[in-house]
Amino acid sequence: MAISGKTAVYGIIADPIGHVRGPTIFNPLFEKLGMDAAMVPFHVGAASLSRAVAGFRAVESLKGWLVTNPHKFAMFHLCDQVDASGTRLQAVNVVRREADGRLIGGNYDGAGFVNGLRHDGIEPKGLDVLMLGAGGAAYAIAFALAEAGVRRLTIANRTRENAERLAAATRRFFAGFAVEVGEAAASSQDVVINTTSAGLKPEDPLPLDTSGLKQTTTVVDIIMNPEMTKLLTLAKERGCRIHLGRHMLDSQFPLLARHLGVPIS
């Protein structure tokens, strides 16, 4: 891929940044489409986010960027306009920069997650789900699971107050939906989902004691790199079905591309 003075630049921002997969998906697409474009990683810490975004507005060759942890909530407030997918969540995972510097945000985590389950033969309707974490991705996934008709969602988070806040937000948008706050303990759930960052590094503690997992439980980790986290490895050893983090991005990739204005069918 040749970079020229006319190359359109796309980015992905995160902290940490080493695990992201966006460039490995988008750059082959740009080449396939014959676009003079490239996606690059931007390592931006939380304290620098607003300054970085102010600078991005002024870069005319920068067409947009993907957003991942820990910036999804903060990015919502830095956009000029957010479509319906992000407004309900008040979180953004993709930003398109218009020619005049205006920033248009969206959020496709939830749609990507549920589509990824279905593409892997897992229908969420009627399932009992334990979700670990209450960050930006957890909000998108909780709302999407409610829309998909799961029977019950239990949210477990290290800071219980954040889990209570997510449960309340889910009830507010989905009246009558069975959502509760509980402990990070496997029992009779059909699906366990890790939305936390625990597993990005080999020394990270497990987000869940896997000794309680039943073989009938599907274990999901939204971490993409490493693909086989410690949680997924141990779950597989116990005979559980596992679902990889890459399915979530792969299934929302067309939605992200369209939001960025990339001409895919």
C-alpha positions as CSV (number, residue, x, y, z in Angstrom):
1,M,0.0,0.0,0.0
2,A,1.6,3.3,-1.2
3,I,1.0,6.4,0.9
4,S,0.8,9.6,-1.2
5,G,0.0,13.2,-0.6
6,K,-3.5,12.5,-1.7
7,T,-4.1,9.6,0.7
8,A,-7.3,9.8,2.8
9,V,-6.5,9.0,6.4
10,Y,-8.7,7.1,8.8
11,G,-7.8,6.3,12.4
12,I,-8.7,4.3,15.4
13,I,-8.2,5.7,18.9
14,A,-7.8,3.7,22.1
15,D,-5.8,3.4,25.3
16,P,-4.1,0.9,25.2
17,I,-3.9,0.6,21.4
18,G,-1.8,-2.6,20.6
19,H,-4.8,-5.0,20.6
20,V,-7.0,-3.2,18.0
21,R,-7.9,-4.9,14.7
22,G,-9.4,-2.0,12.8
23,P,-6.4,-1.4,10.5
24,T,-6.0,-5.1,9.6
25,I,-9.6,-5.1,8.4
26,F,-9.9,-1.7,6.7
27,N,-6.6,-1.4,4.9
28,P,-7.2,-4.6,2.9
29,L,-10.6,-3.3,2.1
30,F,-9.2,0.1,0.8
31,E,-6.8,-1.9,-1.4
32,K,-9.6,-4.1,-2.7
33,L,-11.7,-1.0,-3.5
34,G,-8.8,0.7,-5.2
35,M,-9.0,3.6,-2.7
36,D,-6.0,5.8,-1.9
37,A,-6.7,5.5,1.8
38,A,-5.1,4.1,5.0
39,M,-6.2,3.5,8.6
40,V,-3.7,4.1,11.3
41,P,-3.8,3.7,15.1
42,F,-3.8,6.7,17.4
43,H,-2.8,6.0,21.0
44,V,-4.7,8.7,22.9
45,G,-5.0,8.8,26.7
46,A,-8.2,9.9,28.5
47,A,-6.6,13.2,29.7
48,S,-5.6,14.1,26.1
49,L,-8.8,13.1,24.3
50,S,-10.4,16.5,23.9
51,R,-7.1,18.1,22.7
52,A,-6.6,15.3,20.2
53,V,-10.1,15.6,18.8
54,A,-9.7,19.4,18.5
55,G,-6.6,18.7,16.4
56,F,-8.4,16.1,14.3
57,R,-11.0,18.6,13.3
58,A,-8.3,20.7,11.6
59,V,-6.8,17.8,9.6
60,E,-8.5,18.0,6.2
61,S,-7.1,14.6,5.0
62,L,-8.5,12.9,8.1
63,K,-11.9,11.4,7.1
64,G,-12.9,9.7,10.4
65,W,-12.0,7.2,13.0
66,L,-13.1,4.3,15.1
67,V,-13.3,4.7,18.9
68,T,-12.7,2.0,21.5
69,N,-12.0,1.8,25.2
70,P,-11.9,3.9,27.2
71,H,-13.2,6.8,25.0
72,K,-16.7,5.9,23.9
73,F,-18.7,7.9,26.4
74,A,-16.4,10.9,26.3
75,M,-16.4,10.9,22.5
76,F,-20.2,11.3,22.5
77,H,-19.8,14.8,24.0
78,L,-17.1,15.8,21.6
79,C,-19.3,15.2,18.5
80,D,-21.4,17.8,16.8
81,Q,-24.1,15.3,15.9
82,V,-24.8,11.7,16.9
83,D,-27.2,9.4,15.0
84,A,-29.8,7.3,16.7
85,S,-27.5,4.4,17.2
86,G,-25.3,6.4,19.6
87,T,-27.8,8.9,21.1
88,R,-29.7,6.4,23.1
89,L,-26.4,5.0,24.5
90,Q,-24.7,8.4,24.8
91,A,-21.6,6.6,23.6
92,V,-19.8,6.6,20.2
93,N,-17.6,4.0,18.5
94,V,-17.2,5.7,15.1
95,V,-16.8,9.3,14.0
96,R,-17.1,10.7,10.5
97,R,-15.3,14.0,9.9
98,E,-17.2,16.2,7.4
99,A,-15.4,18.5,5.0
100,D,-16.2,21.5,7.2
101,G,-14.7,19.8,10.3
102,R,-18.1,18.8,11.9
103,L,-18.0,15.4,13.6
104,I,-20.8,12.9,13.2
105,G,-20.8,10.0,15.6
106,G,-22.5,6.6,15.7
107,N,-22.5,3.4,17.7
108,Y,-22.7,-0.1,16.2
109,D,-21.3,-2.2,19.0
110,G,-24.7,-3.7,19.9
111,A,-25.8,-4.5,16.4
112,G,-22.4,-6.0,15.7
113,F,-22.5,-8.1,18.8
114,V,-26.0,-9.6,18.2
115,N,-25.3,-10.1,14.5
116,G,-22.1,-11.9,15.4
117,L,-23.9,-14.3,17.8
118,R,-26.5,-15.1,15.1
119,H,-23.9,-15.6,12.4
120,D,-22.3,-18.1,14.8
121,G,-25.5,-20.0,15.2
122,I,-26.4,-18.5,18.6
123,E,-29.9,-17.0,18.8
124,P,-30.1,-14.8,21.9
125,K,-33.9,-14.8,22.2
126,G,-35.0,-16.5,25.4
127,L,-31.6,-17.0,26.9
128,D,-30.4,-16.3,30.4
129,V,-27.3,-14.1,30.2
130,L,-24.6,-13.1,32.7
131,M,-22.7,-10.0,31.5
132,L,-19.4,-9.0,33.1
133,G,-18.6,-5.3,33.0
134,A,-20.6,-2.0,32.7
135,G,-18.5,0.1,30.4
136,G,-19.3,1.6,27.0
137,A,-19.5,-1.7,25.1
138,A,-21.6,-3.2,27.9
139,Y,-24.3,-0.5,27.4
140,A,-24.5,-1.3,23.7
141,I,-24.6,-5.0,24.3
142,A,-27.2,-4.8,27.1
143,F,-29.5,-2.7,25.0
144,A,-29.1,-4.9,22.0
145,L,-29.7,-8.1,24.0
146,A,-32.9,-6.5,25.4
147,E,-34.0,-5.7,21.8
148,A,-33.1,-9.3,20.8
149,G,-35.4,-10.7,23.5
150,V,-33.1,-12.4,26.0
151,R,-35.1,-13.8,28.9
152,R,-33.0,-12.3,31.7
153,L,-29.8,-10.3,31.9
154,T,-27.6,-10.2,35.0
155,I,-24.9,-7.5,35.2
156,A,-21.9,-8.0,37.3
157,N,-19.2,-5.3,37.7
158,R,-16.4,-4.6,40.1
159,T,-18.0,-1.2,41.0
160,R,-21.6,-2.2,41.8
161,E,-22.8,1.4,41.4
162,N,-21.9,1.3,37.7
163,A,-23.8,-1.9,37.2
164,E,-26.8,-0.4,38.9
165,R,-26.6,2.6,36.6
166,L,-26.5,0.3,33.5
167,A,-29.4,-1.8,34.8
168,A,-31.5,1.3,35.4
169,A,-30.7,2.7,32.0
170,T,-31.7,-0.6,30.4
171,R,-35.0,-0.6,32.3
172,R,-35.7,3.0,31.3
173,F,-35.5,2.1,27.6
174,F,-37.0,-1.4,27.8
175,A,-39.8,-1.4,30.3
176,G,-40.6,-4.8,31.7
177,F,-37.2,-6.3,30.7
178,A,-35.8,-8.6,33.3
179,V,-32.4,-7.1,34.2
180,E,-30.7,-7.3,37.5
181,V,-27.3,-6.7,39.2
182,G,-25.6,-9.8,40.6
183,E,-22.2,-11.4,41.2
184,A,-19.6,-12.5,38.7
185,A,-20.3,-16.1,39.4
186,A,-21.3,-18.8,36.8
187,S,-24.2,-21.0,37.6
188,S,-27.1,-21.9,35.3
189,Q,-26.7,-19.2,32.7
190,D,-27.0,-20.0,29.1
191,V,-24.4,-17.4,28.1
192,V,-21.6,-15.6,30.0
193,I,-20.2,-12.4,28.3
194,N,-17.0,-10.7,29.3
195,T,-17.1,-7.0,28.3
196,T,-14.2,-6.0,30.6
197,S,-10.6,-5.5,29.6
198,A,-9.5,-8.3,31.8
199,G,-7.7,-10.6,29.5
200,L,-5.8,-8.1,27.3
201,K,-2.6,-8.9,29.2
202,P,-1.4,-12.4,30.3
203,E,-1.1,-11.3,33.9
204,D,-4.7,-10.0,34.1
205,P,-6.9,-11.7,36.7
206,L,-9.8,-13.8,35.4
207,P,-13.1,-11.8,35.3
208,L,-14.9,-14.9,36.4
209,D,-14.2,-18.1,38.4
210,T,-14.5,-20.7,35.6
211,S,-14.9,-23.6,38.0
212,G,-18.6,-23.0,38.1
213,L,-19.1,-23.1,34.3
214,K,-21.4,-25.8,33.0
215,Q,-20.7,-27.5,29.6
216,T,-24.1,-26.1,28.4
217,T,-22.9,-22.5,28.9
218,T,-21.6,-20.5,26.0
219,V,-18.7,-18.2,27.0
220,V,-18.1,-15.0,25.1
221,D,-15.2,-12.6,25.3
222,I,-15.3,-9.3,23.3
223,I,-11.5,-8.9,23.5
224,M,-10.1,-9.4,20.1
225,N,-6.4,-9.6,20.7
226,P,-5.4,-12.1,22.1
227,E,-8.1,-14.0,20.3
228,M,-8.0,-16.8,22.8
229,T,-8.1,-15.1,26.2
230,K,-7.4,-17.0,29.4
231,L,-11.2,-17.0,30.0
232,L,-12.0,-18.6,26.7
233,T,-9.1,-21.1,27.0
234,L,-10.3,-22.3,30.4
235,A,-14.0,-22.3,29.3
236,K,-13.1,-24.5,26.2
237,E,-11.1,-26.9,28.5
238,R,-14.3,-27.3,30.6
239,G,-16.2,-28.3,27.4
240,C,-18.1,-25.0,27.0
241,R,-18.9,-23.5,23.6
242,I,-16.9,-20.3,23.1
243,H,-17.6,-17.2,20.9
244,L,-14.6,-15.0,19.9
245,G,-14.4,-11.3,20.1
246,R,-13.6,-10.8,16.4
247,H,-17.2,-11.8,15.6
248,M,-18.5,-8.6,17.1
249,L,-16.2,-6.4,14.9
250,D,-16.6,-8.5,11.8
251,S,-20.4,-8.3,12.0
252,Q,-20.5,-4.5,12.5
253,F,-17.7,-3.8,10.0
254,P,-20.1,-3.0,7.1
255,L,-22.0,-0.6,9.3
256,L,-18.8,1.2,10.4
257,A,-17.6,1.4,6.9
258,R,-20.8,3.0,5.7
259,H,-20.8,5.5,8.5
260,L,-17.3,6.5,7.5
261,G,-18.4,7.0,3.9
262,V,-16.4,4.0,2.6
263,P,-18.3,2.9,-0.6
264,I,-19.1,-0.8,0.1
265,S,-22.1,-2.6,-1.2
